[in-house]
């Protein structure tokens, strides 16, 4: 079937776009992640500035199933501290009989500050994806040759699993430092294992597209 010049140009344009995507997919993913995370910091700012309805809308978008948003496991902005234990929140006037689903609606106060719209561990994971993704982009060639083995992924994810499970069953209450550390470890393992395999697939696709473009030229 004969292909018109306009259709041919459109196909070439799409192929060129796909080719550039295979080269810059990490940067594009980081941009999307950045745009996703920014509103979680915007929410406490809006409440602090007096736009509570707009802030609550963002909190609602990032609530369950995205995040539990428990106040004792969140970071705070515009207050005296960045985090508060459950005992400190109760001392500040929070009802100690509330269930977890009720506690998540607590945004903060003018004295305590206002919580970020996702929990401490999620913040660590998002920041880790962005930071390790940027590092991967710089070391892509060397990293792609030596991707993290599966057992390395399991080893780095294990602290998060242990910390989260111990907290879930009530053996111990995790700390902000532990949540950040385990979130970063798991993210490093995920990036080190998954990204090189994605890059290898992108390299194969890039070669196929390059051959098509060369034939079209």
C-alpha positions in Angstrom: 0.0 0.0 0.0 1.3 3.4 -0.9 2.0 5.7 2.0 1.4 9.4 1.6 4.2 11.9 2.3 2.3 13.4 5.2 1.7 10.0 6.8 5.4 9.1 6.3 6.5 12.3 7.9 4.2 11.7 10.9 5.6 8.2 11.4 9.1 9.5 11.2 8.2 12.2 13.8 6.7 9.6 16.2 9.8 7.4 15.8 12.1 10.3 16.5 10.0 11.1 19.6 10.2 7.5 20.8 14.0 7.5 20.1 14.5 10.5 22.3 12.3 9.0 25.0 14.5 5.9 25.1 17.5 8.2 25.7 16.0 10.4 28.3 13.4 8.2 30.1 15.1 8.6 33.5 14.9 12.4 33.3 11.3 12.3 32.2 10.3 10.0 35.0 12.0 12.3 37.5 10.1 15.2 36.2 6.8 13.4 36.5 7.8 12.3 40.0 8.7 15.8 41.0 5.3 17.1 39.8 3.6 14.3 41.8 5.5 15.1 45.0 5.3 18.9 45.0 1.6 19.0 46.0 2.4 17.0 49.2 4.5 20.0 50.3 2.0 22.5 49.0 -0.8 21.1 51.2 0.7 22.2 54.5 1.6 25.6 53.0 -2.0 26.2 51.9 -3.4 25.3 55.3 -0.8 27.5 57.0 -1.6 30.4 54.7 -5.3 30.1 55.5 -6.5 28.2 52.4 -7.7 25.2 54.4 -10.2 24.0 51.9 -7.7 23.8 49.1 -5.2 22.1 51.4 -7.7 19.5 52.5 -8.4 18.7 48.9 -4.8 17.8 48.3 -4.7 15.8 51.6 -7.7 13.9 50.3 -6.0 13.1 47.0 -3.0 11.6 48.8 -5.0 9.8 51.5 -5.7 6.0 51.5 -4.9 4.0 49.5 -2.0 6.2 48.6 -0.8 6.9 52.2 -2.2 6.4 55.7 -1.2 10.0 56.6 -1.0 9.2 60.4 0.1 12.3 62.2 2.6 10.6 64.4 4.4 9.2 61.3 4.5 12.4 59.3 6.9 15.4 58.9 5.6 18.8 59.7 6.2 22.3 58.3 5.8 25.7 59.8 6.0 24.4 63.4 8.5 24.1 66.2 9.6 20.6 65.1 9.6 18.5 62.0 8.1 15.4 63.7 6.1 14.5 66.8 5.6 11.3 68.7 2.1 10.0 69.6 2.7 11.0 73.2 3.6 14.6 72.2 0.5 14.8 70.0 -1.7 13.6 72.8 0.0 16.1 75.2 -0.8 18.8 72.6 -4.5 18.0 72.8 -5.1 15.1 70.4 -7.8 12.6 71.4 -5.9 9.4 72.4 -9.0 7.2 71.8 -9.1 7.9 68.1 -8.7 5.1 65.6 -6.0 5.4 62.9 -8.6 6.2 60.2 -9.8 9.2 62.3 -6.2 10.3 63.2 -5.3 10.8 59.6 -7.7 13.8 59.4 -5.6 15.7 61.9 -3.6 18.2 59.8 -1.8 20.0 62.6 -2.1 23.3 64.4 -0.5 26.7 64.2 1.8 25.7 67.1 2.8 22.2 65.9 2.8 23.1 62.2 1.0 21.2 59.5 1.9 17.7 58.2 3.1 16.9 54.7 0.5 15.0 52.8 2.3 11.7 52.8 4.2 9.9 55.6 7.8 10.0 56.5 8.6 6.7 54.8 6.9 7.7 51.6 8.8 11.0 51.5 12.0 9.0 51.9 11.0 6.7 49.0 10.1 9.6 46.7 13.2 11.5 47.5 15.2 8.3 47.0 13.7 7.6 43.6 14.6 11.1 42.5 18.1 11.2 44.0 19.1 7.6 43.0 17.5 8.1 39.6 19.7 11.2 39.0 22.7 9.3 40.2 21.8 6.4 37.8 21.5 8.9 34.9 25.1 10.0 35.6 26.5 6.5 35.9 24.2 4.8 33.4 26.8 3.0 31.3 28.7 1.5 34.2 25.6 0.7 36.2 23.9 -0.9 33.2 26.8 -3.3 32.8 26.6 -4.3 36.5 23.0 -4.2 37.7 22.2 -5.1 41.3 21.5 -8.8 41.6 18.2 -10.0 43.0 19.6 -10.9 46.3 21.0 -7.4 46.7 17.5 -6.1 46.1 16.1 -8.4 48.8 18.9 -7.4 51.2 18.3 -3.7 50.8 14.5 -4.1 51.1 14.7 -6.3 54.2 15.2 -3.5 56.7 12.0 -1.8 55.5 10.1 -5.1 55.7 11.3 -5.8 59.3 10.7 -2.3 60.5 7.3 -2.1 59.0 6.2 -5.5 60.2 7.5 -4.9 63.7 5.5 -1.7 63.8 2.4 -3.3 62.3 2.2 -6.1 64.9 3.1 -3.8 67.8 6.5 -5.2 68.7 8.0 -1.7 68.5 7.2 1.8 67.3 9.5 2.9 64.5 11.3 6.2 64.5 11.5 9.0 61.9 15.2 8.1 61.3 14.4 4.4 60.9 11.5 5.1 58.4 13.8 7.4 56.4 16.7 5.0 56.4 14.7 1.9 55.5 12.8 3.8 52.8 16.1 5.0 51.2 17.6 1.5 51.4 14.6 -0.1 49.7 14.6 2.6 47.0 18.3 2.2 46.3 17.8 -1.5 45.9 14.8 -1.0 43.6 16.6 1.5 41.4 19.8 -0.6 41.3 17.9 -3.7 40.2 15.1 -2.3 38.0 16.6 0.7 36.2 19.4 -1.2 34.5 16.9 -3.8 33.1 14.7 -1.0 31.8 17.7 0.7 30.2 18.7 -2.6 28.4 15.2 -2.8 27.1 15.3 0.8 26.0 18.6 0.3 24.3 17.2 -2.6 22.2 14.2 -0.4 21.3 16.5 2.5 20.5 18.5 0.3 18.0 15.3 -0.9 16.3 14.1 2.7 15.9 17.5 3.9 14.7 17.4 1.2 11.9 13.9 2.3 10.9 15.0 5.9 10.7 18.1 5.0 8.7 16.0 3.1 6.2 13.6 6.1 6.0 16.5 8.4 5.3 
